[in-house]
């Protein structure tokens, strides 16, 4: 379903030829790339650490029998937050997406 949705909705832009590709160093010096990568790396690190060590936090709250439910709710909340952040951060897409 995902592949079908992408094929139907994503425009077919031409790619770059091998000799036109930018070196990786130039990509990292593109304005805005480093802050975005920094935020994504920090977010993923924090998210993975919380997933790894969520059981002790849940145990302190007296919910050690419901770790699976807490992790499910945490994951669903993360997906919702990603969707909201994507809509707020993308001025091109806005409310059309």
C-alpha positions in Angstrom: 0.0 0.0 0.0 2.8 2.4 0.9 4.6 1.9 -2.5 1.3 2.4 -4.3 0.6 5.6 -2.4 4.1 6.9 -3.1 3.9 6.1 -6.8 0.5 7.8 -7.0 1.3 11.0 -5.0 5.0 11.8 -5.3 6.0 13.7 -8.5 8.5 12.1 -10.8 11.4 14.5 -10.7 14.5 13.7 -12.8 17.5 12.6 -10.8 21.1 13.7 -11.1 23.7 12.1 -13.3 26.7 10.5 -11.6 29.0 13.3 -12.7 26.6 16.0 -11.4 26.4 14.6 -7.9 27.6 16.8 -5.0 30.2 15.5 -2.7 29.1 14.6 0.8 31.1 17.5 2.3 29.2 20.0 0.2 25.9 18.5 1.2 26.7 18.9 4.9 27.6 22.6 4.3 24.2 23.3 2.7 22.4 25.8 5.0 20.0 24.1 7.3 21.2 20.5 6.8 23.4 20.3 10.0 20.7 21.7 12.4 18.1 19.3 11.0 20.5 16.3 11.2 21.4 17.4 14.8 17.8 17.5 15.9 17.0 14.2 14.3 20.0 12.5 15.8 19.3 13.9 19.3 15.6 13.0 19.0 16.4 9.4 17.9 18.9 9.0 20.6 16.6 10.2 23.3 13.7 8.1 21.9 15.8 4.9 21.9 17.2 5.5 25.3 13.7 6.0 26.7 12.5 2.8 25.0 15.5 0.9 26.5 15.1 2.2 30.0 11.3 2.7 30.2 10.7 -0.3 32.5 12.3 1.2 35.6 10.3 4.4 35.1 7.1 2.4 34.7 8.0 0.3 37.8 8.4 3.5 39.9 4.9 4.5 38.9 3.6 1.1 40.0 2.7 -0.1 36.5 5.4 -2.8 36.0 2.7 -5.3 34.8 1.7 -2.9 32.0 5.1 -2.0 30.4 3.8 -3.2 27.0 0.8 -0.9 27.1 3.0 2.0 28.2 5.4 1.3 25.3 2.5 1.1 22.9 1.0 4.4 24.0 4.5 6.0 23.9 5.0 4.8 20.3 1.6 5.9 19.2 2.1 9.3 20.8 5.4 9.6 19.0 3.8 8.9 15.6 1.1 11.5 16.3 3.7 14.1 17.3 5.7 13.4 14.2 2.6 14.0 12.1 1.9 17.3 13.9 5.5 18.5 13.6 5.5 17.6 9.9 2.4 19.6 9.2 3.6 22.6 11.2 7.1 22.5 9.8 6.3 22.1 6.1 5.1 25.4 4.7 4.7 23.9 1.2 2.5 21.1 2.2 0.5 22.9 4.9 -3.0 21.6 5.2 -3.1 19.8 1.9 -1.2 16.8 3.2 
